[in-house]
């Protein structure tokens, strides 16, 4: 989860597998989650003077070359079909409202929760599986097999060509990011920030121990497999994207991190000097 139109696929794959994460439906129907409310600013010493926080500086600016005109939202579905074939697109991707889905997923991967309803690709088929070992539950040995097709797709992507497409579609992504609730933020900075967070996911001793989230009440859960959390509080406190990387298994995690690092390195090469 190939030619120069694929960075959208890389982070999209990272979003569903990961990964990462890390790449989008017509912008007519907002589907994003509201961003977390900012912390209250400290009152200025002079009550008659309104405090105006400075706009955040752009860290990683990029621009669309004149020789590579930006893509329109309506072109994304066709571009994906041309690259992967209709069967692959229908099996893996949600092409409607792609820019909004992409930026919302990237942003949420760096937060506590990343709703699958917003992903630009379909959630992985099958159920999360566990095994009993030493009196406790661990992630099932075969659970990682569910993610193999997406990992293979991610590994097939050319980093330079993927970044070419990302730059061409960037105006749509920036617009979607502003509509998500960040009118003074720069999406490329957020993307690199989330990439770095995913790459910093701590190593785990496999198999990873999990436990069922306690649910109070007399009504039994009909889908207990969605209630598992990491037994280690340090893992459970990680961002959504980092927890996804731990769930996919050590081999998949290593392969996805390698691909993500390559994409990040290529993207940094294209950043304009400040």
Secondary structure, DSSP 8 states (H G I E B T S, - for coil): ---SS-HHHHHHHHHHT--B------TTS---------------SSTTS---------SS-----TTS----GGGHHHHHHHHH-HHHHHHHB--TTHHHHHHHHHHHHTSS---GGG-SB---SS---EEEETTEEEE-GGGGGGGHHHHHHHHT--HHHHHHHHHHHHHHHHHHHHHHT-TT--HHHHHHHHHHHHHT-----SS-EEEE----SSS--S-GGGSEEESSHHHHTS-HHHHHHHHT-HHHHHHHHHHHHHHHHHHHHTS---
